[in-house]
């Protein structure tokens, strides 16, 4: 029994030794393989593992873990950056699309402006052509005027023209004076007798439809507006000193017996006066060549 037990123990020991040898052989092979495959870690700047197996494995475990964690953190950070960049790219893409639409709109506007520019260029060309034509006509008119002046100069001297003009002016003044005196006498006769005298109001000329006649009454003057300047409030009437008009005299202005304003005389000539239109007057009622009745503030006209 003991011999059998001893034999079994010996067999088991031999088997264990063989197994241990096999295990040691296999372990040595794996260690050599691991040492070969991890040789790069001894020259890597970030790991710098020792050459012996145990310290190398320890260094690899520590350094690689730290590096892995750092790389993973970096990867996470980069992924976040990628998302931000993708969002930024999407935003810029949207802006690019908007700008593209604006470019299309601007191109349409540019085409319209180009069309308008061409139209204006054509209009400017036409205007320049008309300007040249008018300039030519003006130059021709100047030449004709110069020729007429030469003809007039050949007919009369300056002194002769002035003398003729003075004669014409004096004759007109005399005519107006005679006409005004006849008109005054005519109206005085009608006012005091109720009958027309046997002579015309103006013996020098028969009145026409569109000529406003100056008529004297006891307290009014029927006349016409010669000139009107609404911007300055000035008006000129076809009556003057011969009709009893004096400087600073005030008058109501009536049209068809309706009061349209008031005036004050600023200057007087023999058969014309200028007046300032006072506030409250209807400027639109004052029209050139319009017939009006002047009623003095005092109720009476000045005597000549």
MIVOKOL-894742 format. One line per field, with one value per residue (C-alpha): residue number from 1; x, y, z. Coordinates in Angstrom, 1 decimal, padded with zeros to 4 digits. Layout:
num: [NUM/...]
east: [X/...]
north: [Y/...]
up: [Z/...]
# end
This chain:
num: [1/2/3/4/5/6/7/8/9/10/11/12/13/14/15/16/17/18/19/20/21/22/23/24/25/26/27/28/29/30/31/32/33/34/35/36/37/38/39/40/41/42/43/44/45/46/47/48/49/50/51/52/53/54/55/56/57/58/59/60/61/62/63/64/65/66/67/68/69/70/71/72/73/74/75/76/77/78/79/80/81/82/83/84/85/86/87/88/89/90/91/92/93/94/95/96/97/98/99/100/101/102/103/104/105/106/107/108/109/110/111/112/113/114/115/116/117/118/119/120/121/122/123/124/125/126/127/128/129/130/131/132/133/134/135/136/137/138/139/140/141/142/143/144/145/146/147/148/149/150/151/152/153/154/155/156/157/158/159/160/161/162/163/164/165/166/167/168/169/170/171/172/173/174/175/176/177/178/179/180/181/182/183/184/185/186/187/188/189/190/191/192/193/194/195/196/197/198/199/200/201/202/203/204/205/206/207/208/209/210/211/212/213/214/215/216/217/218/219/220/221/222/223/224/225/226/227/228/229/230/231/232/233/234/235/236/237/238/239/240/241/242/243/244/245/246/247/248/249/250/251/252/253/254/255/256/257/258/259/260/261/262/263/264/265/266/267/268/269/270/271/272/273/274/275/276/277/278/279/280/281/282/283/284/285/286/287/288/289/290/291/292/293/294/295/296/297/298/299/300/301/302/303/304]
east: [000.0/002.8/004.6/001.5/001.0/004.6/004.4/001.3/002.9/006.0/003.9/001.9/005.2/006.6/003.4/003.4/007.0/006.3/003.2/005.4/008.0/005.4/003.8/007.2/008.0/004.7/005.0/008.5/007.3/004.5/006.9/009.3/006.5/005.2/008.8/009.2/005.8/006.4/009.9/008.6/007.5/011.1/011.8/008.4/008.7/005.4/005.8/009.6/009.2/012.2/013.7/013.0/009.7/008.1/009.0/008.1/004.6/004.1/005.1/003.0/-000.1/000.4/001.4/-000.9/-003.9/-003.0/-002.4/-005.6/-007.6/-006.0/-006.7/-010.3/-010.7/-009.1/-011.4/-014.4/-013.2/-012.6/-016.0/-017.5/-015.5/-016.6/-020.2/-019.6/-017.9/-020.7/-023.3/-021.1/-020.9/-024.7/-025.1/-022.7/-024.4/-027.7/-026.1/-024.5/-028.0/-029.4/-026.5/-027.0/-030.7/-029.6/-027.1/-029.9/-032.1/-029.2/-028.5/-032.1/-031.9/-028.7/-030.3/-033.2/-030.8/-028.8/-032.0/-032.9/-029.3/-029.6/-033.0/-031.5/-028.5/-030.8/-032.8/-029.6/-028.5/-031.8/-031.7/-028.2/-029.4/-032.3/-029.9/-027.6/-030.6/-031.9/-028.3/-028.2/-031.6/-030.5/-027.3/-029.3/-031.7/-028.8/-027.5/-030.9/-031.2/-027.7/-028.7/-031.9/-029.9/-027.6/-030.6/-032.1/-028.7/-028.5/-032.0/-031.7/-029.0/-029.2/-030.3/-032.9/-034.4/-034.5/-036.2/-038.7/-039.4/-039.8/-042.3/-044.3/-044.3/-045.4/-048.1/-049.4/-049.4/-051.3/-053.8/-054.3/-054.7/-057.4/-059.2/-059.2/-060.5/-063.3/-064.1/-064.1/-066.4/-068.6/-069.1/-069.6/-072.3/-074.0/-073.7/-075.2/-077.7/-078.6/-078.2/-075.3/-073.6/-073.6/-069.9/-068.3/-066.4/-063.2/-063.3/-059.9/-060.9/-064.1/-064.1/-063.8/-065.2/-062.0/-060.8/-061.5/-062.7/-061.7/-064.9/-065.0/-067.9/-068.3/-066.6/-065.3/-062.9/-063.6/-060.3/-058.3/-055.3/-052.2/-049.7/-050.0/-047.1/-048.8/-045.4/-044.6/-048.2/-047.9/-050.5/-050.6/-053.9/-054.5/-055.3/-053.0/-052.6/-054.9/-057.7/-057.0/-054.8/-052.2/-049.4/-050.5/-054.2/-056.1/-058.8/-061.2/-061.1/-064.4/-065.3/-069.0/-069.8/-068.1/-065.2/-062.1/-059.4/-057.8/-054.7/-052.5/-050.9/-047.1/-046.2/-048.2/-047.6/-049.8/-052.0/-050.8/-050.3/-048.7/-050.2/-049.4/-052.1/-053.0/-053.5/-056.9/-057.2/-058.2/-055.0/-056.7/-059.3/-056.5/-055.9/-054.1/-056.4/-059.2/-061.7/-062.1/-063.7/-061.6/-063.5/-061.3/-061.1/-062.0/-065.0/-063.6/-061.0/-058.3/-059.0/-056.7]
north: [000.0/002.3/001.5/002.2/005.6/006.5/005.7/007.8/010.7/010.4/010.3/013.4/015.2/014.4/015.6/018.8/019.4/018.8/021.1/023.7/023.5/023.8/026.8/028.4/027.8/029.3/032.2/033.0/033.0/035.4/037.6/037.7/038.5/041.3/042.7/042.8/044.4/047.0/047.9/051.2/052.4/052.7/055.3/057.1/060.6/060.5/056.9/056.4/052.9/051.0/048.1/045.4/043.6/044.5/048.2/048.4/046.9/049.2/052.3/051.2/050.7/054.1/056.2/054.7/055.2/058.8/059.4/057.6/059.7/062.9/061.8/061.0/064.5/066.0/064.0/065.2/068.8/068.4/066.9/069.9/072.2/070.3/070.8/074.5/074.7/072.8/075.2/078.2/076.7/076.3/079.9/081.1/079.0/080.7/084.1/083.2/082.2/085.6/087.5/085.5/086.6/090.2/090.0/088.9/091.8/094.2/092.9/093.5/097.0/097.6/096.6/099.0/101.8/101.1/101.4/104.7/105.9/105.1/107.0/110.0/109.9/110.0/112.9/114.8/114.3/115.5/118.5/119.4/119.2/121.6/123.8/124.1/124.8/127.5/128.9/129.2/130.9/133.3/134.1/134.8/137.0/138.9/139.5/140.7/143.0/144.4/145.0/146.7/148.9/149.8/150.7/152.8/154.5/155.4/157.0/159.0/160.1/159.4/163.0/162.9/159.6/161.1/164.3/162.2/160.1/163.2/164.6/161.4/161.3/164.9/164.4/161.4/163.3/166.2/163.8/162.1/165.4/166.5/163.2/163.3/166.9/166.0/162.9/165.0/167.6/164.8/163.1/166.3/167.3/163.9/163.9/167.4/167.6/163.9/164.3/163.6/166.7/167.2/166.1/162.7/161.6/161.3/163.5/162.2/158.5/156.5/153.9/150.3/147.3/146.1/149.6/150.6/154.2/156.6/158.1/160.7/160.7/162.8/160.1/157.3/156.5/153.9/152.7/149.6/147.7/148.3/146.2/143.8/142.2/139.9/138.8/142.4/143.5/146.3/147.5/150.2/152.0/154.0/157.2/159.8/163.5/164.6/162.6/163.9/161.1/162.1/160.2/158.4/158.6/155.5/153.7/150.9/148.7/147.4/145.1/145.1/146.9/144.3/145.3/143.2/145.1/148.3/150.2/153.1/155.2/155.1/157.2/159.2/160.3/162.4/159.6/156.6/155.8/153.0/151.6/149.1/146.5/146.4/143.3/141.6/142.2/139.4/139.2/136.8/139.5/141.9/141.0/142.9/145.0/144.3/147.1/148.3/151.2/153.2/154.7/157.2/156.6/160.3/160.1/162.8/163.2/165.9/168.9/169.7]
up: [000.0/000.8/-002.3/-004.4/-002.7/-003.1/-006.8/-007.2/-005.4/-007.6/-010.7/-009.5/-008.7/-012.1/-013.8/-011.7/-012.6/-016.3/-016.0/-014.3/-017.0/-019.7/-017.9/-017.4/-021.0/-022.1/-019.7/-020.9/-024.4/-023.6/-021.6/-024.5/-026.9/-024.5/-024.2/-028.0/-028.6/-025.9/-026.9/-028.5/-025.0/-023.9/-026.6/-026.5/-025.0/-023.2/-021.6/-021.3/-019.9/-018.3/-020.1/-017.4/-017.6/-014.2/-014.2/-017.9/-017.3/-014.3/-016.3/-019.2/-017.0/-015.3/-018.2/-020.8/-018.5/-017.9/-021.6/-022.5/-020.1/-021.4/-025.0/-024.2/-022.6/-025.6/-027.9/-025.9/-026.2/-029.9/-030.5/-028.7/-030.9/-034.0/-032.9/-032.4/-035.8/-037.5/-035.9/-037.1/-040.5/-040.6/-039.5/-042.1/-044.7/-043.8/-044.0/-047.4/-048.7/-047.4/-049.1/-052.3/-052.2/-051.6/-054.5/-056.7/-055.6/-056.0/-059.5/-060.4/-059.0/-060.8/-064.1/-063.4/-062.5/-065.6/-067.7/-066.0/-066.5/-070.2/-070.3/-068.6/-070.8/-073.8/-072.3/-071.5/-075.1/-076.3/-073.9/-075.1/-078.7/-077.9/-075.9/-078.9/-081.1/-078.8/-078.4/-082.2/-082.3/-079.5/-081.4/-084.5/-082.5/-081.1/-084.6/-085.7/-082.7/-083.4/-087.0/-085.9/-083.5/-086.3/-088.5/-085.7/-085.0/-088.7/-088.6/-085.3/-082.9/-079.2/-078.5/-081.2/-079.8/-076.3/-077.7/-079.6/-076.5/-074.3/-076.9/-076.9/-073.1/-072.8/-075.4/-073.5/-070.3/-071.9/-073.4/-070.0/-068.3/-070.8/-070.5/-066.7/-066.7/-069.1/-067.0/-063.9/-065.5/-067.0/-063.7/-061.8/-064.2/-063.9/-060.1/-059.8/-062.6/-063.0/-066.8/-069.1/-070.6/-074.4/-074.7/-074.3/-071.2/-073.3/-076.3/-077.6/-077.9/-077.8/-074.9/-075.8/-074.1/-072.4/-071.3/-067.7/-067.6/-064.8/-063.3/-060.5/-058.1/-055.0/-052.8/-055.0/-057.9/-060.5/-061.9/-062.9/-061.5/-063.7/-061.8/-058.8/-056.8/-054.2/-052.8/-051.7/-051.2/-053.8/-056.3/-058.9/-060.0/-063.2/-061.2/-059.7/-058.8/-061.5/-059.8/-056.3/-055.1/-052.4/-050.7/-047.4/-048.4/-047.5/-049.5/-049.3/-052.4/-053.7/-056.6/-057.6/-054.3/-052.3/-050.1/-050.9/-049.0/-048.0/-049.4/-048.5/-051.2/-051.1/-054.2/-056.8/-060.4/-062.6/-063.9/-061.8/-058.1/-056.1/-052.9/-050.1/-049.7/-046.0/-043.8/-044.0/-047.7/-050.2/-052.3/-054.7/-055.6/-056.9/-060.5/-063.2/-065.4/-062.9/-062.5/-058.9/-057.0/-054.5/-051.5/-049.4/-045.6/-045.1/-047.4/-049.7/-052.3/-052.2/-054.4/-057.3]
# end
